[in-house]
Amino acid sequence: MSNPSKATSYVQYPLDAKCYVPPGQDPALYQEMLVENSSDLFQVTGGGMNMYLGGRGDSVQCQFVSSEDLENTSWGGGSEVVSEGQGKVFWVQPAFSWGQLEITETAFRRLLAEHRVFTPFLDIVHGFGAKISDYQRAHDFVHLQLHTMEDFEIGYNIRYYELNGRGRGNPWSLRQAGVYQQMLTTQCVWIVISVSKYLRPRFGRFLDAHGSTEGGCCATFVLLGHLVILSMTTRNWGAYIEHMRHKLILLEQKMRPSFADGKSSNASSLLLQDVSKASDLCNTIETSRAVLESQVNVLLTLKRLHAGISNKKTDCCSCDVASAFQLKHMEIRNHLKAVNSMQKSAERIPQIISTILSARGEERLHATLAQIQTGVHGTLSTSLQVHDDVKALVQVATSGHQDSKTIKLLAEIATVFLPLSFLAAIFDSEILNSSYLGGIYAALSILLVLLTVIVILLLERKATKT
């Protein structure tokens, strides 16, 4: 029969669970964080986890436990039913890299409460769930708690690079795994979040070896499970570093000058987007360095744990865990040296490319200004030539105006004297000897002159109005 009070404590984990809480930390804050991030971390219904059981001399048994079974208070997977020398591993998977964990919140709380998982493990859990990028809630945690001479709890999240198989874009993706181990003298409990296909069979072989170890669970031997996980997270470093180095070499080749003609033949292929590519590469290398440093931190914590356990044990352990940890440490340190070297080379590339593009831009600007200046000189010469032509036309117009005035004056004179000439033709000299005819001639001449002058004045006035 189920115990209602116990069921309530499972649901309220980590408030009422009898688990380790570091001094100065408030379980209520973890409770609040779980409630706030529940929709991002867990499924509402369905899902579950894989549970592996391995005992002394027994083969590893695997079974899927649904969330409904975990939520059931009569579930028989708790720590109280574990036999001596038995080890348990719980795989909790996300739906995809940036997806929710395929387990309900109540079931997950029950799992942690059943095994009294210490509260720092929740710091690791909050790094999973629904995201929009690799950098969202990306924090590296390593927590170790030694309870007694051989009892301990350790939890950490570890990031690594894996081929994504998409066939387009960046072939590498940043993955992470959350690991928890609890060693209680005769039994060992593992909770692993986000297990890769590479890890599953290899960790299964480790459990087989652990279960068949004569004399039960060796405290130092079970740490080899962490080496299996570290092997998964470090196995692609060589290929990934070469991938980054290839990108770095391509950018360096674009910048490398060829002084055949005193100019850089490759610099002309540089584009403004290469600055963005170089900056992205710097960020990628920086992230890789942070991931490697986090792996080193995990490894150093495991070495410290191994040293503490082995110093307290009186019997000699046949498994050479210390050498394995040391070799893995050297491997990661060599990768870190390679990444640091690339980082130093990559940091100066964006500035160099910017300088080259700036110099090239200045050269083009000078060439453009020279062309503009040549065009301005040509336009100025044309303007001066047009000005001279206009000046000549003005002079021609002024001369024509003066000539027109002279012609007009001559025309007026001719107009005035034309009637007089006409009268002179009529009256010959003999007629003019007569005083009577002479008077008529004079009167007509005066009238014709006045009439001509009046006509000329009227025409000029009309022309002025027009």
C-alpha positions in Angstrom: 0.0 0.0 0.0 1.4 3.4 -0.9 2.3 6.0 1.7 0.6 9.4 1.0 3.0 11.4 3.0 5.9 9.8 1.2 4.3 10.5 -2.2 4.0 14.1 -1.2 7.7 14.3 -0.3 8.5 12.9 -3.7 6.5 15.6 -5.5 7.9 18.3 -3.3 11.6 17.3 -3.9 13.9 19.0 -3.0 12.0 20.6 -0.1 11.1 17.5 1.9 13.6 14.9 0.5 16.3 13.6 2.8 19.1 14.6 0.4 22.3 16.6 0.9 22.0 20.3 0.6 25.2 22.4 0.6 25.6 24.8 3.5 24.1 28.2 2.8 21.9 27.0 0.0 18.1 27.2 0.2 16.1 24.2 -1.2 13.2 26.6 -1.7 15.2 28.4 -4.5 15.7 25.1 -6.3 12.0 24.4 -5.9 11.1 27.8 -7.4 13.5 27.3 -10.3 12.0 23.9 -11.1 8.5 25.3 -11.1 9.5 28.3 -13.3 11.4 26.2 -15.9 9.1 23.1 -15.8 7.5 23.9 -19.2 11.0 24.1 -20.8 12.5 21.2 -19.0 9.9 18.4 -18.9 7.1 16.9 -20.9 3.6 17.4 -19.7 2.7 13.7 -20.2 4.3 10.5 -21.5 7.9 9.6 -21.9 10.1 7.8 -19.3 13.6 6.6 -19.0 15.8 3.5 -19.5 17.0 1.7 -16.4 20.0 -0.6 -16.3 20.5 -3.0 -13.4 23.7 -4.9 -12.9 24.6 -7.0 -9.9 27.5 -9.1 -8.9 28.0 -11.9 -11.4 24.8 -10.9 -13.2 24.5 -9.6 -16.8 23.2 -6.1 -17.2 19.4 -5.9 -17.5 17.7 -3.0 -19.3 14.1 -2.0 -19.0 12.1 1.1 -20.0 10.2 2.7 -17.1 7.5 5.1 -18.2 6.7 8.3 -16.5 3.4 6.9 -15.3 5.2 4.0 -13.5 7.7 6.5 -12.0 4.8 8.6 -10.7 3.2 5.6 -9.1 4.3 5.4 -5.5 4.4 1.6 -5.6 7.2 1.7 -8.2 9.8 -0.8 -7.1 12.9 1.0 -8.5 13.9 2.8 -5.3 17.1 2.4 -3.4 15.6 0.3 -0.8 15.3 -2.7 -3.1 18.9 -2.6 -4.4 20.9 -5.7 -3.5 24.4 -5.6 -2.3 26.9 -5.0 -5.1 24.3 -3.9 -7.5 24.7 -0.9 -9.8 21.9 1.1 -11.5 22.1 3.5 -14.4 19.2 5.8 -15.5 19.3 7.2 -18.9 17.1 10.4 -19.4 17.0 11.6 -22.9 15.8 14.9 -24.5 13.5 14.7 -27.5 16.3 16.4 -29.5 19.4 18.5 -28.7 17.4 21.6 -27.8 14.2 19.8 -26.7 12.5 18.9 -23.5 13.5 15.9 -21.4 11.3 13.0 -22.3 10.0 12.6 -18.8 7.4 14.4 -16.7 8.4 16.7 -13.8 6.7 14.5 -11.2 8.5 11.4 -12.4 11.8 13.2 -12.4 11.3 14.5 -8.9 10.4 11.0 -7.8 13.6 9.6 -9.3 15.8 12.1 -7.5 13.9 11.8 -4.3 14.0 8.0 -4.3 17.8 8.1 -4.5 18.3 11.2 -2.4 20.2 13.0 -5.1 22.0 16.1 -3.7 20.5 19.4 -4.8 23.5 20.7 -6.8 22.5 18.2 -9.5 19.6 20.5 -10.3 22.1 23.2 -11.4 23.1 20.7 -14.1 19.5 19.8 -15.0 18.6 23.4 -15.7 21.2 23.4 -18.5 18.9 21.2 -20.6 15.4 21.6 -21.9 13.9 23.7 -24.7 16.4 26.3 -26.1 16.9 28.5 -29.1 20.8 28.3 -29.1 23.7 26.4 -27.7 24.6 29.3 -25.4 21.2 29.6 -23.7 21.6 28.4 -20.0 25.0 27.1 -20.9 26.9 26.8 -17.6 29.6 24.4 -16.6 29.1 22.8 -13.2 31.1 20.3 -11.2 29.9 19.3 -7.7 31.6 16.8 -5.5 30.6 15.8 -2.0 32.4 13.2 0.1 30.1 11.9 2.8 32.2 9.1 4.5 35.3 7.2 3.7 33.9 5.5 0.6 30.6 7.3 0.1 30.4 10.2 -2.3 28.2 12.1 -4.7 29.5 13.8 -7.9 27.6 15.6 -10.6 28.7 17.6 -13.6 27.7 18.6 -17.1 30.2 18.2 -19.9 30.0 19.7 -23.4 31.5 18.2 -26.5 31.4 18.3 -30.3 29.6 15.8 -32.4 29.0 15.4 -36.2 25.4 16.3 -36.8 25.0 14.4 -40.1 22.8 17.2 -41.6 24.8 17.3 -44.8 24.7 21.1 -45.0 26.1 24.1 -43.2 28.4 23.4 -40.3 28.9 19.6 -39.9 29.7 19.9 -36.2 27.3 20.6 -33.3 27.8 21.4 -29.7 26.3 18.7 -27.4 26.2 18.3 -23.7 25.7 15.5 -21.2 24.7 15.6 -17.5 26.2 13.1 -15.2 25.5 12.1 -11.6 27.1 9.3 -9.6 26.3 8.2 -6.1 28.5 5.7 -4.3 27.1 4.2 -1.1 29.6 1.5 0.0 27.9 -1.5 -1.7 25.9 0.1 -4.5 26.4 2.6 -7.2 23.7 4.8 -8.8 24.2 6.7 -12.1 21.9 9.3 -13.7 23.0 10.3 -17.1 21.1 13.0 -19.1 21.4 13.1 -22.9 23.2 9.9 -23.9 24.8 9.5 -27.3 24.6 6.4 -29.4 28.4 6.1 -29.0 28.1 5.9 -25.2 25.4 3.4 -24.7 27.1 0.2 -25.7 30.5 1.2 -24.2 28.9 2.1 -20.9 27.0 -1.2 -21.0 30.3 -3.1 -21.3 31.6 -1.1 -18.3 28.6 -2.1 -16.3 29.1 -5.8 -17.2 32.8 -5.5 -16.1 31.7 -3.7 -12.9 29.0 -6.3 -12.1 31.4 -9.2 -12.7 34.2 -7.7 -10.5 34.9 -10.2 -7.8 34.5 -8.7 -4.3 31.6 -6.4 -5.3 31.8 -2.8 -6.1 35.3 -1.3 -6.1 35.2 2.4 -5.3 38.1 3.3 -7.6 37.0 0.9 -10.3 33.5 2.5 -10.7 35.3 5.8 -11.5 36.2 4.2 -14.8 32.6 5.0 -15.9 33.6 8.6 -16.0 36.5 7.8 -18.3 34.1 6.1 -20.6 32.1 9.4 -20.7 35.2 11.5 -21.1 36.3 9.2 -24.0 32.9 10.0 -25.7 33.4 13.8 -25.2 37.1 13.9 -26.3 37.1 11.4 -29.2 36.3 14.1 -31.8 38.7 16.8 -30.7 41.4 15.9 -33.3 38.9 16.1 -36.2 37.2 19.2 -34.9 40.5 21.1 -34.4 41.5 20.2 -37.9 38.1 21.5 -39.1 38.8 24.9 -37.4 42.4 24.9 -38.6 41.3 24.5 -42.2 39.0 27.5 -41.8 41.9 29.5 -40.3 44.2 28.5 -43.2 41.7 29.6 -45.8 41.5 33.0 -44.2 45.3 33.3 -43.9 45.7 32.4 -47.5 43.4 35.2 -48.5 45.6 37.6 -46.6 49.0 36.2 -47.7 50.5 38.7 -50.1 52.2 37.8 -53.4 54.7 40.5 -54.3 55.1 39.5 -58.0 53.9 43.0 -59.1 54.3 44.7 -55.8 50.7 44.1 -55.0 48.7 41.4 -53.2 47.1 39.0 -55.7 45.0 37.4 -52.9 44.0 40.6 -51.1 41.6 41.5 -53.9 39.5 38.3 -53.1 38.9 39.6 -49.5 35.3 40.7 -48.9 33.6 42.5 -46.0 31.9 39.3 -45.1 35.3 37.8 -44.4 35.6 40.0 -41.3 32.4 38.4 -40.0 33.7 35.0 -40.8 36.9 35.7 -39.0 35.0 37.0 -36.0 32.7 33.9 -36.0 35.8 31.7 -36.1 37.3 33.5 -33.1 34.1 33.0 -31.2 34.1 29.3 -32.2 37.7 28.8 -31.0 36.9 30.7 -27.8 33.9 28.4 -27.2 36.1 25.3 -27.9 38.7 26.6 -25.4 36.0 27.0 -22.7 34.7 23.5 -23.4 38.2 22.1 -23.1 38.8 24.0 -19.9 35.6 22.6 -18.5 36.6 19.1 -19.4 39.9 19.7 -17.6 38.1 20.9 -14.6 35.9 17.8 -14.5 39.0 15.5 -14.9 40.9 17.3 -12.1 37.9 16.8 -9.8 37.7 13.1 -10.7 41.5 12.8 -10.0 41.0 14.5 -6.7 38.1 12.1 -5.9 40.2 9.1 -6.9 43.1 10.3 -4.7 40.8 10.8 -1.7 39.3 7.3 -2.1 42.5 5.4 -2.8 44.3 7.1 0.2 41.5 5.9 2.5 41.3 2.4 1.2 43.5 -0.2 2.9 43.4 -2.8 0.1 45.1 -2.4 -3.1 43.0 -1.9 -6.2 44.0 -3.8 -9.3 42.5 -1.3 -11.8 45.0 1.4 -12.7 42.5 4.3 -12.7 45.1 6.9 -11.8 47.2 6.2 -15.0 44.0 6.3 -17.1 43.1 9.7 -15.7 46.6 11.0 -16.2 46.7 9.9 -19.8 43.3 11.5 -20.5 44.5 14.7 -18.8 47.5 14.8 -21.1 45.3 14.3 -24.1 42.9 17.1 -23.2 45.8 19.4 -22.3 47.4 18.8 -25.7 44.1 19.7 -27.4 43.9 22.8 -25.3 47.4 23.8 -26.4 46.5 23.4 -30.0 43.3 25.5 -29.5 45.2 28.2 -27.6 47.7 28.4 -30.5 44.9 28.8 -33.0 43.2 31.4 -30.9 46.3 33.6 -30.9 46.5 33.3 -34.7 42.8 33.9 -35.2 42.5 36.9 -32.9 44.6 39.1 -35.3 42.8 38.1 -38.5 39.7 40.3 -38.2 41.9 43.4 -37.6 44.3 42.5 -40.5 41.4 41.9 -42.9 39.8 45.2 -41.8 43.1 47.0 -42.4 43.5 45.5 -45.9 39.9 46.3 -46.8 40.3 49.8 -45.4 43.5 50.3 -47.4 41.9 48.9 -50.5 38.9 51.2 -49.9 41.2 54.2 -49.6 42.9 53.3 -52.9 39.6 53.1 -54.6 38.5 56.4 -53.0 41.7 58.1 -54.2 41.1 56.7 -57.7 37.5 57.9 -57.7 38.5 61.3 -56.4 41.1 61.5 -59.2 38.5 60.6 -61.8 36.1 63.2 -60.3 38.9 65.8 -60.3 39.7 65.0 -64.0 36.0 65.3 -64.8 35.7 68.6 -63.0 38.8 70.0 -64.9 37.2 68.9 -68.2 33.9 70.5 -67.2 35.7 73.7 -66.2 37.5 73.8 -69.5 34.2 73.3 -71.4 32.6 76.1 -69.3 35.4 78.5 -70.0 35.2 77.7 -73.7 31.4 78.2 -73.6 31.9 81.5 -71.7 34.3 82.7 -74.5 31.8 81.8 -77.1 29.0 83.6 -75.3 31.2 86.6 -74.9 31.9 86.6 -78.7 28.2 86.3 -79.4 27.5 89.2 -77.1 30.1 91.3 -78.9 28.6 90.3 -82.3 25.1 91.2 -80.9 26.4 94.5 -79.6 28.0 95.3 -83.0 24.9 94.3 -84.8 22.8 96.5 -82.5 25.0 99.5 -83.3 24.8 98.7 -87.0 21.0 98.4 -86.8 20.9 101.9 -85.2 23.0 103.3 -88.1 20.8 101.6 -90.7 17.7 102.9 -88.9 19.1 106.4 -88.9 19.9 106.2 -92.6 16.5 104.7 -93.2 14.8 107.6 -91.4 16.9 110.1 -93.3 16.0 108.4 -96.5 12.4 108.3 -95.5 12.4 112.0 -94.7 14.1 113.1 -97.8 12.3 110.7 -100.1 9.2 112.9 -100.4 11.4 115.9 -100.9 13.1 114.2 -103.7 9.7 113.3 -105.1 8.6 116.9 -105.0 11.8 118.1 -106.5 11.2 115.8 -109.4 7.8 117.2 -109.8 8.8 120.8 -109.6 11.6 121.7 -112.0 13.8 124.7 -111.5 11.6 126.9 -113.7 8.6 126.2 -111.7 10.4 127.0 -108.6 11.2 130.5 -110.0 7.5 131.3 -109.5 6.7 132.5 -106.1 3.3 131.0 -106.1 4.6 127.5 -107.0 7.5 127.9 -104.6 5.1 128.5 -101.7 3.1 125.4 -102.6 6.3 123.4 -102.8 7.5 124.6 -99.4 4.1 124.0 -97.8 3.9 120.4 -99.2 7.5 119.7 -98.3 6.9 120.7 -94.7 3.6 118.7 -94.5 5.3 115.6 -95.9 8.2 115.9 -93.5 5.9 116.3 -90.6 3.8 113.4 -91.7 6.9 111.2 -92.2 8.2 112.2 -88.7 4.8 111.5 -87.1 4.7 108.0 -88.8 8.2 107.2 -87.7 7.4 108.2 -84.1 4.2 106.1 -84.1 6.1 103.1 -85.4 8.8 103.5 -82.8 6.2 103.8 -80.0 4.4 100.7 -81.2 7.7 98.8 -81.4 8.6 100.0 -77.8 5.2 98.7 -76.4 5.6 95.4 -78.2 
